[in-house]
Amino acid sequence: MKNISLLLVLIVSVSVYGQMPDKLSKAEKVYGLSKFWQEVNYNFVDLNKVDRKAWEEEYVKLIPEVQETKNDYEYYRLLAKFSAFLKDGHTNIYAYKEIWEQMNDEFTTHKLLLTGIDGKAVIIGINQSKKDELPLGTEVVKVNGLLTQDYMESYVTPYISSSTDYVLKELAIRSMFNAPIESQFDVEFKLPNGSIKKLNLTISDTKMKEELFPPAGKKELLEFKWITKDDIAYVGLNSFTDPAINGLFENILPELYKAKKIIIDLRKNGGGNSDIGRNILEYLTKDSLLYGARSLSRMHISTLKAWGQWTSETDTLNNAEAKRTYLAYRDELYHQFPYNADTVKLNKKRIVVPTALLISMNTASAAEDFLIYADNQEHMIKIGEPSFGSTGQPYHFEMPGGGFARVCTKKDTYPNGKEFVGIGILPDLEVKKSLVDYLENRDPVLEAAVKYLKKR
């Protein structure tokens, strides 16, 4: 099964639309809205957690609204908000290519990398030529006359699909200025020295070639280095989307076999194929069985649902068939996938040494499945921040004009049924990056892992 996490965020409200296409008819717009609504009602695994009355009311409300949208950008924006109502990181709507080509998150003069620190939107990266004008640590305090928090709550947060509140807030900060080209923002910044700087910034029609400060560095599929020679080895597993990472991992085995302790960094891993991660984990355990996530999906049997209209809760007592009809009518009849531990068939030398797994809110989907497999490994510890808190199997389908949507069809839990979707996989040792860490270019999570391993 592939559990793919696309950390894309659709667009914020601005005053202009650039050259946004407008090719969809009113009928197509209603059809797209209705198609998503239908697929959610039929396939969304967590429909029982949704306020059904509010969901239906929102659908009815949007029928006339989508028909009056000025262009397809505005239409897809409404759909994004409809999707966000479900609060699921694997249930999203994405605009078609021509719309995305008219979007950018960079200004003509400034390229900002933002993150949330203590509830504030803070600059942690900027194009080299502007690093003195807006130093690292500068806070965005107002956008278009509104306090930053108020601006995001009105124009950004409602359009982001997320299973966890902390990821929702972070994605809102990161995507705050993702907008149609030529859009203008009046932004008020508070510099580290306390002074205020106001700028009128325009979204660029091209990506800036100027490097960021500090340099971002290229994200490799796999990173390997020695923290301390022949003692602590560092391995960054940055994605499980490309099976080539399995070969890259095997290539470093001769070096890794020398390690007395290992750091596995999953903080940049947004997911991919769960099998890829499990194949790597097999080298890092002595076990012959690995226990992954337990899964279920909704089951729709029309006749049971029809019978369920006339089934009361009292009818279900000591009556398994009545219980099935009762649950079917309420869209709470589930298929439990057969659960068996995965047999480790690896016939190669293992590396079972004290191991630190570094995690963050960017650790998502199949990378979270990796953590579930690793949960009962006594020689491993999770260090960092709670993970993304969303996994599952999305059902993908086309939307009008060439866009697409996905609806999460599978619910995953720990083997014992404990939930982590909507919560995140929690670290054993929580470590967060502070503003000082960004200013000094320090990695406190990595430092905490090294400190922990040196004591083992």
C-alpha positions as CSV (number, residue, x, y, z in Angstrom):
1,M,0.0,0.0,0.0
2,K,1.2,3.5,-0.8
3,N,0.5,6.2,1.8
4,I,1.4,9.4,0.0
5,S,1.4,12.7,1.8
6,L,1.3,15.8,-0.5
7,L,2.1,18.8,1.7
8,L,0.7,21.3,-0.8
9,V,-1.5,24.1,0.4
10,L,-4.0,25.9,-1.8
11,I,-3.7,29.7,-2.0
12,V,-4.7,32.6,0.1
13,S,-7.2,35.4,-0.5
14,V,-5.8,38.5,-2.2
15,S,-7.1,41.4,-4.1
16,V,-6.1,40.5,-7.6
17,Y,-6.1,37.3,-9.6
18,G,-3.4,37.8,-12.2
19,Q,-4.2,35.9,-15.4
20,M,-6.3,33.3,-13.8
21,P,-8.1,31.0,-16.3
22,D,-11.9,30.9,-16.4
23,K,-12.8,27.9,-18.5
24,L,-15.3,26.1,-16.3
25,S,-19.1,26.4,-16.8
26,K,-21.5,26.8,-14.0
27,A,-22.7,23.2,-14.5
28,E,-19.1,21.9,-14.3
29,K,-18.5,23.9,-11.1
30,V,-21.6,22.3,-9.5
31,Y,-20.6,18.9,-10.8
32,G,-17.1,19.2,-9.2
33,L,-18.5,20.3,-5.9
34,S,-21.1,17.5,-6.0
35,K,-18.5,14.9,-7.0
36,F,-16.3,15.6,-4.1
37,W,-19.3,15.7,-1.7
38,Q,-20.4,12.3,-3.1
39,E,-17.0,10.7,-2.8
40,V,-16.6,11.9,0.7
41,N,-20.0,10.6,1.8
42,Y,-19.3,7.2,0.2
43,N,-15.5,6.7,0.9
44,F,-14.2,9.0,3.7
45,V,-13.1,6.7,6.5
46,D,-13.7,9.2,9.3
47,L,-17.1,10.4,8.2
48,N,-18.4,9.4,11.7
49,K,-16.3,12.2,13.1
50,V,-17.9,14.8,10.9
51,D,-20.8,17.0,11.9
52,R,-23.1,15.7,9.3
53,K,-25.7,18.4,9.6
54,A,-23.1,21.1,9.2
55,W,-21.4,19.2,6.3
56,E,-24.7,19.0,4.4
57,E,-25.5,22.6,5.1
58,E,-22.1,23.7,3.8
59,Y,-22.7,21.7,0.6
60,V,-26.1,23.3,0.0
61,K,-24.7,26.7,0.7
62,L,-21.9,26.3,-1.8
63,I,-24.1,25.2,-4.7
64,P,-25.1,28.8,-5.6
65,E,-21.7,30.2,-4.4
66,V,-19.5,28.1,-6.8
67,Q,-21.7,29.2,-9.7
68,E,-21.0,32.9,-9.0
69,T,-17.2,32.6,-8.7
70,K,-15.3,35.0,-10.9
71,N,-12.8,32.5,-12.2
72,D,-11.6,29.0,-11.7
73,Y,-9.0,30.1,-9.0
74,E,-11.8,31.4,-6.9
75,Y,-13.8,28.2,-7.5
76,Y,-11.0,25.9,-6.4
77,R,-10.5,28.1,-3.4
78,L,-14.0,27.5,-2.3
79,L,-13.5,23.8,-2.9
80,A,-10.3,23.9,-0.8
81,K,-12.3,25.4,2.1
82,F,-15.0,22.7,1.7
83,S,-12.3,20.0,1.9
84,A,-10.7,21.6,4.9
85,F,-14.0,21.3,6.8
86,L,-13.2,17.5,7.1
87,K,-9.9,18.2,9.0
88,D,-7.9,15.4,7.4
89,G,-4.4,15.7,6.0
90,H,-5.0,13.0,3.3
91,T,-8.3,14.5,2.0
92,N,-7.6,17.5,-0.3
93,I,-8.6,19.2,-3.5
94,Y,-6.0,20.6,-5.9
95,A,-6.5,23.1,-8.6
96,Y,-5.4,22.3,-12.2
97,K,-2.0,23.1,-13.6
98,E,-2.9,26.4,-15.3
99,I,-4.0,27.8,-12.0
100,W,-0.8,26.7,-10.2
101,E,1.3,28.2,-12.9
102,Q,-0.2,31.6,-12.0
103,M,0.7,31.2,-8.3
104,N,3.9,32.0,-6.4
105,D,5.1,32.4,-2.8
106,E,7.9,34.7,-3.6
107,F,8.0,38.5,-4.0
108,T,9.7,40.4,-6.8
109,T,12.3,41.7,-4.3
110,H,12.1,39.3,-1.3
111,K,12.1,35.6,-0.8
112,L,11.0,34.7,2.7
113,L,11.1,31.4,4.6
114,L,8.8,31.6,7.6
115,T,8.0,29.3,10.5
116,G,6.1,29.5,13.7
117,I,8.0,30.2,16.9
118,D,6.0,30.7,20.1
119,G,2.9,31.4,18.1
120,K,4.6,34.1,15.9
121,A,5.4,34.1,12.2
122,V,9.1,34.5,12.1
123,I,11.6,34.8,9.2
124,I,14.2,32.0,9.3
125,G,15.4,32.4,5.8
126,I,15.7,35.3,3.3
127,N,17.4,36.0,0.0
128,Q,21.0,37.1,0.6
129,S,20.6,40.7,-0.6
130,K,17.9,41.4,2.0
131,K,19.4,39.7,5.1
132,D,20.4,43.0,6.6
133,E,17.1,44.7,5.8
134,L,15.0,42.0,7.4
135,P,17.4,40.0,9.7
136,L,16.6,36.4,10.8
137,G,14.2,36.5,13.7
138,T,12.1,39.3,12.2
139,E,8.4,38.8,12.9
140,V,5.5,39.4,10.5
141,V,3.1,41.4,12.7
142,K,0.6,42.7,10.2
143,V,-0.6,41.8,6.7
144,N,-2.9,44.1,4.8
145,G,-3.8,46.1,7.9
146,L,-4.7,43.0,10.0
147,L,-2.7,41.5,12.8
148,T,-1.0,38.4,11.4
149,Q,-3.0,36.0,13.4
150,D,-6.3,37.6,12.3
151,Y,-5.2,37.6,8.7
152,M,-4.4,33.9,8.7
153,E,-7.6,33.0,10.5
154,S,-9.6,34.9,7.9
155,Y,-7.7,34.1,4.7
156,V,-5.3,31.2,5.1
157,T,-6.2,28.7,7.8
158,P,-9.8,27.9,6.7
159,Y,-8.4,26.7,3.3
160,I,-5.9,24.1,4.6
161,S,-6.7,20.5,5.2
162,S,-5.0,19.2,8.3
163,S,-5.6,16.5,10.9
164,T,-3.7,18.3,13.6
165,D,-4.0,21.9,14.9
166,Y,-0.2,22.4,15.2
167,V,0.4,21.4,11.6
168,L,-2.5,23.6,10.5
169,K,-0.9,26.6,12.2
170,E,2.5,25.9,10.8
171,L,1.3,25.4,7.2
172,A,-0.7,28.6,7.5
173,I,2.5,30.5,8.4
174,R,4.6,28.9,5.7
175,S,2.0,29.5,3.0
176,M,0.9,32.9,4.1
177,F,2.0,34.7,1.0
178,N,1.2,31.9,-1.5
179,A,-0.9,33.9,-4.0
180,P,-1.6,34.8,-7.6
181,I,1.2,36.6,-9.4
182,E,1.0,40.4,-9.2
183,S,-0.8,40.3,-5.9
184,Q,0.3,43.0,-3.5
185,F,0.7,42.8,0.2
186,D,1.2,45.6,2.7
187,V,3.4,43.9,5.4
188,E,4.5,45.2,8.7
189,F,7.6,43.6,10.2
190,K,9.0,43.8,13.7
191,L,12.8,43.5,13.6
192,P,14.8,41.8,16.3
193,N,15.9,45.2,17.7
194,G,12.2,46.1,18.1
195,S,11.9,48.6,15.3
196,I,9.0,48.4,12.8
197,K,9.5,48.2,9.0
198,K,6.6,48.5,6.5
199,L,6.9,47.2,3.0
200,N,4.6,46.9,0.0
201,L,5.5,43.7,-1.7
202,T,4.3,42.2,-5.0
203,I,4.1,38.5,-5.9
204,S,6.6,37.7,-8.6
205,D,5.9,35.9,-11.9
206,T,9.1,34.0,-11.6
207,K,11.1,32.0,-9.0
208,M,14.0,33.9,-7.6
209,K,17.4,32.6,-8.5
210,E,19.2,34.3,-5.6
211,E,20.3,32.0,-2.8
212,L,18.7,32.0,0.6
213,F,20.5,33.0,3.8
214,P,21.4,30.8,5.5
215,P,21.9,28.4,2.6
216,A,19.1,25.9,2.5
217,G,21.2,23.1,0.9
218,K,20.0,20.4,-1.4
219,K,17.7,17.8,-0.1
220,E,19.2,14.4,-0.9
221,L,17.1,11.2,-0.9
222,L,19.5,9.8,1.7
223,E,22.3,11.5,3.7
224,F,25.1,9.7,5.5
225,K,27.9,11.1,7.7
226,W,29.8,10.3,10.8
227,I,29.0,12.4,13.9
228,T,32.0,10.7,15.6
229,K,34.1,8.4,13.5
230,D,33.2,4.7,13.9
231,D,31.0,5.5,16.8
232,I,27.8,7.6,16.0
233,A,26.6,7.4,12.4
234,Y,24.0,9.7,11.0
235,V,21.5,8.6,8.3
236,G,18.9,11.0,6.9
237,L,16.0,9.1,5.3
238,N,14.3,12.0,3.5
239,S,11.6,10.3,1.5
240,F,10.0,6.9,1.0
241,T,8.5,7.8,-2.5
242,D,11.5,6.6,-4.5
243,P,12.5,2.9,-4.0
244,A,16.1,4.0,-5.0
245,I,16.6,4.8,-1.3
246,N,16.7,1.1,-0.5
247,G,19.7,0.7,-2.8
248,L,21.4,3.8,-1.4
249,F,20.9,2.4,2.1
250,E,22.5,-0.9,1.1
251,N,25.5,1.1,-0.4
252,I,26.3,2.6,3.0
253,L,26.0,-0.7,4.9
254,P,29.8,-1.3,4.9
255,E,30.3,1.9,6.8
256,L,27.1,1.6,8.9
257,Y,28.2,-1.8,10.2
258,K,31.1,0.0,12.0
259,A,28.7,2.1,13.9
260,K,28.2,1.6,17.6
261,K,25.2,4.0,17.7
262,I,23.0,5.4,14.9
263,I,20.9,8.5,14.3
264,I,18.0,8.0,11.8
265,D,16.6,11.4,10.8
266,L,13.0,11.4,9.5
267,R,12.3,15.1,9.9
268,K,12.2,15.8,6.2
269,N,10.3,12.6,5.3
270,G,6.8,13.4,4.1
271,G,6.0,9.7,3.3
272,G,5.7,7.5,0.2
273,N,5.5,3.8,0.2
274,S,5.4,2.1,3.6
275,D,7.2,-1.0,2.3
276,I,10.3,1.0,1.4
277,G,10.7,2.2,5.0
278,R,10.0,-1.3,6.4
279,N,12.7,-2.8,4.2
280,I,15.2,-0.4,5.7
281,L,14.0,-1.0,9.2
282,E,14.6,-4.7,8.8
283,Y,18.4,-4.0,9.0
284,L,17.9,-2.2,12.3
285,T,16.2,-4.8,14.3
286,K,16.9,-8.3,15.5
287,D,13.3,-9.3,15.4
288,S,11.9,-11.8,13.0
289,L,8.4,-10.2,13.1
290,L,7.5,-6.5,12.7
291,Y,4.2,-5.2,13.8
292,G,2.8,-2.4,11.6
293,A,-0.3,-0.3,11.7
294,R,-3.7,-2.0,12.1
295,S,-6.1,-0.8,9.4
296,L,-9.8,-0.5,8.7
297,S,-12.1,1.0,6.0
298,R,-15.7,1.7,5.7
299,M,-18.0,-1.0,4.3
300,H,-21.1,0.0,2.3
301,I,-23.8,-2.7,1.8
302,S,-26.9,-0.9,0.4
303,T,-29.4,-3.4,1.7
304,L,-28.0,-3.4,5.2
305,K,-28.2,0.4,5.2
306,A,-31.8,0.2,4.1
307,W,-32.7,-2.2,6.9
308,G,-30.8,-0.1,9.3
309,Q,-33.4,2.7,9.1
310,W,-35.7,0.5,11.1
311,T,-33.1,-0.9,13.5
312,S,-32.9,0.7,17.0
313,E,-30.0,0.5,19.4
314,T,-31.9,-1.9,21.7
315,D,-32.3,-4.3,18.7
316,T,-28.6,-4.8,18.6
317,L,-28.3,-6.4,22.0
318,N,-26.9,-9.9,21.5
319,N,-27.8,-9.6,17.8
320,A,-24.7,-9.3,15.6
321,E,-26.7,-9.0,12.4
322,A,-28.9,-6.2,13.8
323,K,-25.8,-4.4,14.9
324,R,-24.4,-4.6,11.3
325,T,-27.6,-3.0,9.9
326,Y,-27.6,-0.4,12.7
327,L,-24.1,0.6,11.9
328,A,-24.5,0.5,8.2
329,Y,-27.3,3.0,8.3
330,R,-25.1,5.3,10.3
331,D,-22.1,4.9,7.9
332,E,-20.1,3.2,10.8
333,L,-19.9,-0.3,9.4
334,Y,-16.2,-1.1,9.0
335,H,-14.1,-3.8,7.3
336,Q,-11.2,-4.7,9.5
337,F,-8.2,-5.7,7.3
338,P,-6.7,-9.0,8.4
339,Y,-3.9,-8.3,10.7
340,N,-0.7,-10.2,10.6
341,A,2.8,-9.3,11.7
342,D,5.3,-8.8,8.8
343,T,7.9,-11.6,8.6
344,V,11.4,-10.3,8.3
345,K,13.0,-12.3,5.5
346,L,16.3,-10.4,5.4
347,N,19.2,-12.7,5.2
348,K,21.9,-10.2,5.9
349,K,23.8,-8.9,8.9
350,R,21.7,-6.6,11.2
351,I,22.7,-3.4,12.9
352,V,21.1,-3.5,16.4
353,V,22.7,-0.7,18.3
354,P,21.3,2.3,20.4
355,T,19.4,4.2,17.8
356,A,17.8,7.7,17.9
357,L,14.9,8.4,15.5
358,L,14.6,12.2,14.9
359,I,11.0,13.3,14.1
360,S,9.1,16.5,13.4
361,M,5.7,17.7,12.2
362,N,7.1,17.1,8.7
363,T,7.4,13.3,9.4
364,A,4.3,12.2,7.7
365,S,2.3,9.3,6.3
366,A,4.6,6.3,5.4
367,A,7.3,7.8,7.6
368,E,4.8,7.6,10.5
369,D,4.1,4.0,9.5
370,F,7.9,3.4,9.8
371,L,7.6,4.7,13.4
372,I,4.7,2.3,14.1
373,Y,6.9,-0.6,13.0
374,A,9.7,0.7,15.2
375,D,7.5,1.4,18.2
376,N,8.4,-1.8,20.1
377,Q,12.2,-1.6,19.5
378,E,13.8,-1.3,22.9
379,H,17.1,0.0,21.5
380,M,15.3,3.0,19.8
381,I,14.2,6.3,21.1
382,K,12.2,9.0,19.3
383,I,13.5,12.6,19.7
384,G,12.0,15.8,18.4
385,E,8.4,17.0,18.0
386,P,5.1,15.2,17.3
387,S,4.8,13.9,13.8
388,F,2.4,15.1,11.1
389,G,-0.5,13.0,12.4
390,S,-2.0,11.8,9.1
391,T,-1.7,8.7,7.1
392,G,-4.0,6.3,5.2
393,Q,-4.8,5.3,1.7
394,P,-6.2,8.2,-0.4
395,Y,-8.6,7.5,-3.3
396,H,-7.7,9.9,-6.1
397,F,-10.1,11.2,-8.7
398,E,-10.3,13.9,-11.3
399,M,-11.9,17.3,-10.8
400,P,-13.2,19.8,-13.5
401,G,-10.6,21.3,-15.8
402,G,-7.9,18.9,-14.9
403,G,-7.7,19.3,-11.1
404,F,-7.8,16.4,-8.8
405,A,-9.0,15.4,-5.3
406,R,-8.3,12.7,-2.9
407,V,-10.3,11.2,-0.1
408,C,-8.8,9.1,2.7
409,T,-10.3,5.6,2.7
410,K,-8.2,3.8,5.3
411,K,-7.8,4.4,9.0
412,D,-4.5,3.3,10.6
413,T,-3.8,2.9,14.2
414,Y,-1.2,1.3,16.5
415,P,-1.4,-2.5,16.6
416,N,-3.4,-2.2,19.8
417,G,-5.9,0.2,18.3
418,K,-4.4,3.3,19.8
419,E,-4.9,6.3,17.5
420,F,-2.2,8.6,16.1
421,V,-4.0,10.2,13.2
422,G,-5.2,13.6,14.4
423,I,-2.7,13.4,17.3
424,G,0.7,12.7,15.9
425,I,3.3,10.1,17.0
426,L,4.7,11.6,20.1
427,P,8.5,11.7,20.8
428,D,9.9,10.0,23.8
429,L,12.1,13.1,24.3
430,E,10.5,16.3,23.1
431,V,13.0,18.9,21.8
432,K,11.9,22.1,19.9
433,K,14.0,24.5,17.9
434,S,14.0,28.0,19.5
435,L,14.6,31.4,17.8
436,V,18.1,31.4,19.2
437,D,18.7,28.0,17.6
438,Y,17.8,29.5,14.2
439,L,19.9,32.6,14.7
440,E,22.9,30.5,15.7
441,N,22.2,27.8,13.0
442,R,22.0,25.1,15.7
443,D,20.2,21.8,15.5
444,P,19.0,21.1,19.1
445,V,17.3,17.9,18.1
446,L,20.4,16.4,16.6
447,E,22.4,17.7,19.6
448,A,20.0,16.0,22.0
449,A,20.3,12.8,20.1
450,V,24.1,12.9,20.3
451,K,24.0,13.7,24.0
452,Y,21.6,10.8,24.6
453,L,23.6,8.3,22.6
454,K,26.9,9.2,24.2
455,K,25.5,8.2,27.5
456,R,24.4,4.8,26.2
